[in-house]
Amino acid sequence: QERSAIRYRKRSVEDENWIKAFLKRAAFGVLATSYNDQPFTNTNLFVYDEAQGCIYLHTALTGRTRTNVEHNPNVCFTVSEMGRLLPADVALEFSVEYAGVVVFGRANLLEEETAKTHALQMLLDKYAPHLQRGHDYRAITAAELARTAVYQIDIEEWSGKLKQVDPDFPGAYSYRPKD
């Protein structure tokens, strides 16, 4: 079975434009790496670069992500969002609306200053589109680049998954944690 296959085909999203749009709007993602058969996950801010077919994210210069990627550059990255909860008469049939994308690829640590600056500026533009470099904040400096690890995940495969039901689904509600 290919790694990006969706078992429940009814939920599979084949529309690449939907997948790209979802990656562009997702607030954060989870990076999965491994080291000696031990999986690790880290939640990250990220940006999808459609023109390059990759995802950029950054971490501390040293740490588990760098060690793992240097040991094994094969990664998985996922983004998701939860919709309404869907009650049922039988507990086992309770469900939830959701959407998500899983990306498989290879991560590499960017070394070149121009590439790192481009990726970090894309992150700033995604998360602070109302602010302008040079006006609201100063540009990234060489010293800041030297202490930041910036990764490029080259996308090899991806899959999208979506569950949505009728807007009038009886009893559907949004999750609110108990105080």
Secondary structure, 3 states (H helix, E strand, C coil): CCCCCCCCHHHEECCHHHHHHHHHHCCCEEEEEEECCEEEEEEECCEEECCCCEEEEEEECCCHHHHHHHHCCEEEEEEEEEEEEECCCCHHHCEEEEEEEEEEEEEEECCCHHHHHHHHHHHHHHHCCCCCECCCECCCCHHHHHCEEEEEEEEEEEEEEEECCCCCCCCCECCCCCC
